[in-house]
Amino acid sequence: MHVAERIQDDTLVLMISGRVTFYSRKVFQAIVSNARLSGAKHIMFNIQGVTFMDSTALGGLALAYLNLKECDLTMSLVGPQHPIKTLLDAINFSTLIPTYPSEETAFQAIE
């Protein structure tokens, strides 16, 4: 798993790529902890470059959402590619975490 970040307005955009699995959970948890301290009001996980996501990663996203919500921060997912999008759709994940096809549509929705 690789992560790059940038701030745009009041949003921290985390661009995640590669495989997100049980083995990357500690890095993912650290990213969420740092996001809480970033000063951003919204955390956007751009997962367009994610090639594989296991059940631990899905649980990590759900826990991140709850963790950020406790701090009055909002969160969204952007750009899931097939087959990850299919998996997220099958479990109705977007009912928990807003999911958008692009950063542009996500920024329009959070304004």
SULPEHU-V714148 format. One record per residue. N is the residue number from 1. RES is the residue in one letter. SS is DSSP state (helix for helix, strand for strand, loop for the rest). NEAR is the number of other ideal C-beta (glycine too) atoms within 12 Angstrom. Layout:
N/RES/SS/NEAR ; N/RES/SS/NEAR
This chain:
1/M/loop/32 ; 2/H/strand/20 ; 3/V/strand/26 ; 4/A/strand/18 ; 5/E/strand/22 ; 6/R/strand/16 ; 7/I/strand/18 ; 8/Q/strand/24 ; 9/D/loop/17 ; 10/D/loop/18 ; 11/T/strand/30 ; 12/L/strand/32 ; 13/V/strand/34 ; 14/L/strand/42 ; 15/M/strand/24 ; 16/I/strand/39 ; 17/S/strand/23 ; 18/G/strand/22 ; 19/R/strand/23 ; 20/V/strand/36 ; 21/T/loop/22 ; 22/F/helix/20 ; 23/Y/helix/16 ; 24/S/helix/25 ; 25/R/helix/25 ; 26/K/helix/15 ; 27/V/helix/23 ; 28/F/helix/37 ; 29/Q/helix/22 ; 30/A/helix/18 ; 31/I/helix/31 ; 32/V/helix/34 ; 33/S/helix/18 ; 34/N/helix/21 ; 35/A/helix/33 ; 36/R/helix/23 ; 37/L/loop/15 ; 38/S/loop/25 ; 39/G/loop/16 ; 40/A/loop/27 ; 41/K/loop/23 ; 42/H/strand/33 ; 43/I/strand/42 ; 44/M/strand/43 ; 45/F/strand/47 ; 46/N/strand/36 ; 47/I/strand/45 ; 48/Q/strand/28 ; 49/G/strand/24 ; 50/V/strand/36 ; 51/T/strand/21 ; 52/F/strand/25 ; 53/M/strand/36 ; 54/D/loop/22 ; 55/S/helix/17 ; 56/T/helix/22 ; 57/A/helix/35 ; 58/L/helix/31 ; 59/G/helix/22 ; 60/G/helix/32 ; 61/L/helix/41 ; 62/A/helix/25 ; 63/L/helix/22 ; 64/A/helix/38 ; 65/Y/helix/29 ; 66/L/helix/17 ; 67/N/helix/23 ; 68/L/helix/32 ; 69/K/helix/19 ; 70/E/helix/14 ; 71/C/loop/22 ; 72/D/loop/13 ; 73/L/loop/27 ; 74/T/strand/26 ; 75/M/strand/39 ; 76/S/strand/38 ; 77/L/strand/43 ; 78/V/strand/39 ; 79/G/loop/29 ; 80/P/loop/36 ; 81/Q/loop/23 ; 82/H/loop/15 ; 83/P/loop/14 ; 84/I/helix/32 ; 85/K/helix/23 ; 86/T/helix/13 ; 87/L/helix/26 ; 88/L/helix/32 ; 89/D/helix/16 ; 90/A/helix/14 ; 91/I/loop/20 ; 92/N/loop/13 ; 93/F/helix/28 ; 94/S/helix/23 ; 95/T/helix/12 ; 96/L/loop/21 ; 97/I/loop/32 ; 98/P/strand/26 ; 99/T/strand/32 ; 100/Y/strand/27 ; 101/P/loop/23 ; 102/S/loop/21 ; 103/E/helix/27 ; 104/E/helix/17 ; 105/T/helix/19 ; 106/A/helix/33 ; 107/F/helix/21 ; 108/Q/helix/14 ; 109/A/helix/21 ; 110/I/helix/25 ; 111/E/loop/13
